[in-house]
Amino acid sequence: MSTKSRQASSKRPVSTAAKEKARRSLTFGAKATDICLVVVWGAMIPGLMWLGAAGGF
């Protein structure tokens, strides 16, 4: 790594990295949606297995 590129990377403001991290993080709504999908999927599998057993499969 050259001295010039090292100086250029050290001149990058810290706030830019913080903004990138904030932009990549999930919002509360996205996290809530993910949790709901996991709960529904987790409940659906035993429910379908129960329906299959009740139907004679």
KAJO-V352910 format. One record per residue. N is the residue number from 1. RES is the residue in three letters. D_LAST is the distance of its C-alpha to the last C-alpha in Angstrom with 2 decimals. Layout:
n:res:d_last
N:RES:D_LAST
N:RES:D_LAST
This chain:
n:res:d_last
1:MET:65.02
2:SER:68.33
3:THR:70.31
4:LYS:70.05
5:SER:66.23
6:ARG:66.12
7:GLN:68.44
8:ALA:66.44
9:SER:63.20
10:SER:65.01
11:LYS:66.44
12:ARG:63.03
13:PRO:62.83
14:VAL:60.34
15:SER:59.21
16:THR:57.73
17:ALA:55.30
18:ALA:54.45
19:LYS:53.82
20:GLU:51.51
21:LYS:49.47
22:ALA:49.28
23:ARG:48.20
24:ARG:45.35
25:SER:43.99
26:LEU:41.14
27:THR:42.05
28:PHE:40.77
29:GLY:38.71
30:ALA:37.03
31:LYS:36.24
32:ALA:34.88
33:THR:32.66
34:ASP:31.32
35:ILE:30.60
36:CYS:28.82
37:LEU:26.61
38:VAL:25.68
39:VAL:24.97
40:VAL:22.80
41:TRP:20.84
42:GLY:20.53
43:ALA:19.27
44:MET:16.86
45:ILE:14.77
46:PRO:13.97
47:GLY:13.63
48:LEU:10.98
49:MET:9.08
50:TRP:9.78
51:LEU:8.80
52:GLY:5.25
53:ALA:5.47
54:ALA:7.62
55:GLY:5.86
56:GLY:3.81
57:PHE:0.00
